[in-house]
Amino acid sequence: MRVPILKQGPYLIASIQDALTDEDLAQLQQELVARVGQYRTRGVIIDVAALDVMDSFASRTLRDLAHAIKLRGARTVIVGIQPDVAFSMVRLGLSLVGADTALDLEDGLALLEQHV
Amino acid sequence: MADQTRPSVTLALMREMGLTEETLARRKAFLELRDEDSERLRGLHDLAQQYAERVIEDFYAHLLSFEESKKFFTDPVVLARVKAAQKQYFLRLTQGHYDAAYVEDRLRIGVAHERIDLPIELYLSAYNFYLRTVMKHFVEAYGNHPEQVIPLFLSLLKLVFFDMGLATETYLFQRERTIREQQEAIREISTPVLPLRERLLLLPIIGAIDSPRAQQITTQLLHGIRTHRAKVVVMDITGVPTVDSAIANHLLQTVQAARLMGAIVIVSGLSPEVAHALVRLGVDLGTVQTVGTLQDGIEAAEQLLGYAVHKVESATADRPVERS
């Protein structure tokens, strides 16, 4: 399933609606990193509220993505991590170092407004 | 639907205790309580009817000679009723068909005794008394023929142990249920999540934290963040007497999980004992914002959220209290 990427002012918003395969994730990563340069994007928000699980591959991809986007001059915020997902990620020792996190899209946008 | 009677309390209890046809069959197999025992006991029934009255009288004379058992039978009406019930109970032992209905009957009696708090040792001594008295009657009836008396007695012994198992388990099960219900009640009231200001939650924790409670705190906290859209949570552990390394790590993980959800957790109220213990255990809380008191915690949280609290000069609390 492809993830739609929306442009909102200086920000890009990718809202994941369904469980993603590893290929989908890899594709999302490439697409986002490419688009960041295209629109002079200053911030990227990835909404993962629909995800019930976050495995090590997914969290590593998100981390790499955030690093790559940073190298392209923008900031990444992961929003909407569910309570159970958050705790199992910590349990498994998965972290999202390099990416900011926020409660939901609204908070994510507010965070970018503040820092960018 | 007239033929579908409502399942009684004891039937429900049997289900809860997992007493099904299969498990009952296994219990009997453990005791080697077989069909031939059932037959043998049925053959005893006539004799049992003859000695039943005497066994009961002896038994209650014995019971009433002790202060602690006497107090259960002060009312003569109750005593007569109990004696009649006891006689039925003893007679049922020699009627065969030790099936689910038999077990249900036995549980009902166990529940009744548990309800009046009859001590379990009285219960067990009753079985013992019964076996000893019955042995005397056997010898009287069969004279000096151990080859007849012993198999009969052994069959009875198996059945009585079957009954004892059921009775004691009913006791234990009822008490465990009480404990479970109380634990449930404690859990429900133990970790409230309180919205203190817009996007600020307070999570006061009072009392010792064990592993299930730690998990419950995590769930309450993380779901509370989502429900109240919290940005900052003050977790106050002033009322927590001790923290071990497992619990400390669990709390640490909770704080990290909250951060993944975009919320900051401030832990307040670390008592000197808890602080020493954490240092001794080598738990690294360096990544967690900790403050000494709840007041500090709330002030820090308000600062993070951009709240500033000012004292108004003409505060109501400063005025003398008006008397009406």
Chai-1 contact restraints between the chains, C-beta under 6 A:
chainA,res_idxA,chainB,res_idxB,connection_type,confidence,min_distance_angstrom,max_distance_angstrom,comment,restraint_id
A,I81,B,L260,contact,1.0,0.0,6.0,A-B,restraint_1
A,I81,B,M261,contact,1.0,0.0,6.0,A-B,restraint_2
A,P83,B,L222,contact,1.0,0.0,6.0,A-B,restraint_3
A,P83,B,H223,contact,1.0,0.0,6.0,A-B,restraint_4
A,P83,B,R226,contact,1.0,0.0,6.0,A-B,restraint_5
A,A86,B,A257,contact,1.0,0.0,6.0,A-B,restraint_6
A,A86,B,L260,contact,1.0,0.0,6.0,A-B,restraint_7
A,A86,B,M261,contact,1.0,0.0,6.0,A-B,restraint_8
A,F87,B,T218,contact,1.0,0.0,6.0,A-B,restraint_9
A,F87,B,A257,contact,1.0,0.0,6.0,A-B,restraint_10
A,V90,B,Q253,contact,1.0,0.0,6.0,A-B,restraint_11
A,V90,B,Q256,contact,1.0,0.0,6.0,A-B,restraint_12
A,V90,B,A257,contact,1.0,0.0,6.0,A-B,restraint_13
A,T101,B,L260,contact,1.0,0.0,6.0,A-B,restraint_14
A,T101,B,G262,contact,1.0,0.0,6.0,A-B,restraint_15
A,A102,B,G262,contact,1.0,0.0,6.0,A-B,restraint_16
A,L103,B,R229,contact,1.0,0.0,6.0,A-B,restraint_17
A,L103,B,G262,contact,1.0,0.0,6.0,A-B,restraint_18
A,D107,B,G262,contact,1.0,0.0,6.0,A-B,restraint_19
